[in-house]
Amino acid sequence: MKRFLEAGVLGAPRGVRGELRFDCWCDSPDFLRNVKRFYFDAEGTKSLAVVRYHSSIPSVVFEGREDRQSAALLTGRRIWFAREDVCLPEGVYFNDDLIGLTVYDAESGEVIGTLAAIEEGCRNFLYRIKGDKEYLVPAVDAFVKSIDLEKGIAVSLIDGLEVG
């Protein structure tokens, strides 16, 4: 499992006190409200401490970058967070941990393929499953019956989910 996960990308400064707009790639900007340090690479070698984080705007101010000019130098940069800095509820997983899991039929136990990607749909996420055939399955309880990081993902398929 990856220790550092992508949080989003920093946008242009707003105001004169180093506040940067933040395009959050998590479920919601509020998800990261307790993160005190963001990283500038997937290995966690470069980081900055958070002075203020506003999930309602969303925006962030970093220590040592509390003026518009120095904050502006970070515009366009991707940022990561350490997985141990957030607490997931029971039965909730990071998308990065699901990619590559075996997907099997909930009723027969037959392997369908592997989870190749998680895409954002209009109303919910979609699981792209690749095997002998390719499926696009809505990530809702009606289709995704269970998730176990060791065993895999149990799904219930219906006609119309096959894409290739």
C-alpha positions in Angstrom: 0.0 0.0 0.0 1.1 3.5 -0.8 1.9 5.6 2.2 1.3 8.9 0.5 -1.9 9.5 -1.5 -2.8 12.3 -3.9 -4.9 15.0 -2.3 -5.3 17.4 -5.2 -3.7 20.4 -6.9 -2.9 23.9 -5.6 -4.5 26.8 -7.5 -3.9 30.5 -7.7 -3.5 32.6 -4.6 -6.5 34.4 -3.1 -5.9 37.5 -1.1 -2.5 38.7 0.1 -1.8 36.3 3.1 -0.6 33.3 1.1 -3.9 31.5 0.8 -4.0 29.2 -2.1 -7.1 27.8 -3.8 -7.1 24.0 -3.6 -8.7 21.6 -6.0 -9.4 18.6 -3.7 -9.5 15.1 -5.3 -10.8 13.4 -2.2 -14.5 12.7 -1.4 -14.7 16.3 -0.1 -12.3 19.0 1.0 -13.6 18.4 4.6 -11.9 15.0 4.5 -8.5 16.6 4.8 -9.3 19.1 7.6 -7.1 17.4 10.2 -4.1 17.0 7.9 -1.2 19.1 9.3 1.3 18.5 6.6 1.1 18.1 2.8 3.8 16.6 0.6 5.0 17.6 -2.8 5.9 14.2 -4.1 4.6 10.6 -3.8 7.6 9.6 -1.7 7.0 12.2 1.0 10.5 13.7 0.7 9.4 17.4 0.4 6.6 18.8 2.6 5.2 21.9 4.1 3.3 22.4 7.4 -0.3 23.7 7.2 -1.0 27.0 9.0 -4.6 27.2 8.0 -6.9 25.0 6.0 -10.4 26.1 4.9 -12.5 23.2 3.7 -15.5 25.5 2.9 -13.6 27.6 0.3 -11.4 25.2 -0.1 -7.9 26.8 0.4 -4.7 26.3 2.3 -1.9 28.4 3.8 1.5 26.9 4.3 4.1 27.8 6.9 6.8 30.0 5.4 4.5 30.8 2.4 2.3 33.3 4.2 2.5 36.0 1.6 1.0 36.1 -1.9 4.3 36.0 -3.8 5.9 33.0 -2.2 2.5 31.1 -2.2 2.1 31.8 -5.9 5.2 29.8 -6.6 3.2 26.7 -5.5 0.4 27.2 -8.0 -0.2 24.2 -10.1 1.6 21.8 -7.8 0.1 18.4 -6.9 0.1 17.6 -3.2 -0.1 14.3 -1.3 -1.1 13.4 2.3 0.1 10.6 4.5 -2.5 7.9 4.9 -1.9 7.8 8.7 -3.1 11.4 9.0 -6.7 10.5 8.2 -9.0 8.0 9.9 -11.3 6.0 7.7 -14.6 4.6 9.0 -14.9 0.8 9.3 -15.5 -0.7 5.8 -14.3 2.4 3.9 -11.2 2.1 1.8 -8.9 4.4 -0.2 -9.5 3.9 -3.9 -5.7 3.3 -4.4 -6.0 0.2 -2.2 -8.8 -1.2 -4.4 -7.1 -1.0 -7.8 -5.8 -4.4 -8.8 -8.0 -6.4 -6.5 -9.7 -9.6 -7.8 -13.4 -9.1 -8.6 -15.6 -12.2 -8.3 -19.3 -13.0 -8.8 -21.0 -12.7 -5.4 -23.3 -15.7 -6.1 -21.1 -18.2 -7.9 -17.7 -17.1 -6.6 -16.4 -17.2 -10.2 -13.6 -14.7 -10.8 -14.7 -12.0 -13.3 -11.4 -10.1 -13.5 -9.5 -7.3 -11.7 -10.5 -3.8 -10.8 -8.6 -1.8 -13.3 -9.8 1.7 -12.6 -12.3 3.7 -10.6 -14.1 6.4 -12.6 -16.3 9.2 -11.5 -19.8 9.0 -12.9 -22.7 11.4 -12.7 -24.2 10.0 -9.5 -21.5 7.7 -8.1 -18.2 6.0 -8.8 -17.9 3.3 -11.5 -15.6 0.3 -11.2 -13.9 -0.7 -14.4 -13.4 -4.4 -14.3 -11.1 -6.1 -16.8 -11.0 -9.9 -17.4 -12.2 -12.0 -20.3 -14.8 -9.3 -20.7 -14.8 -5.7 -19.5 -17.5 -4.3 -17.2 -18.4 -0.9 -15.8 -20.1 -1.5 -12.5 -21.7 1.3 -10.4 -20.0 1.4 -6.9 -23.3 1.1 -5.0 -24.6 -1.6 -2.7 -27.0 -3.0 -5.3 -23.9 -4.2 -7.3 -21.0 -4.2 -5.0 -21.8 -6.8 -2.3 -18.6 -6.8 -0.3 -15.0 -5.6 -0.3 -12.2 -7.4 1.4 -8.6 -6.2 0.8 -7.4 -9.8 0.9 -10.2 -11.7 -0.8 -11.3 -9.1 -3.3 -14.5 -7.5 -4.4 -17.8 -9.4 -4.7 -20.2 -8.0 -7.3 -23.6 -8.8 -8.7 -23.7 -8.3 -12.5 -26.8 -7.6 -14.6 -27.2 -7.3 -18.4 -26.0 -4.0 -19.6 -22.9 -3.6 -17.5 -20.6 -5.2 -20.1 -18.6 -2.6 -22.1 -16.4 -4.8 -24.3 
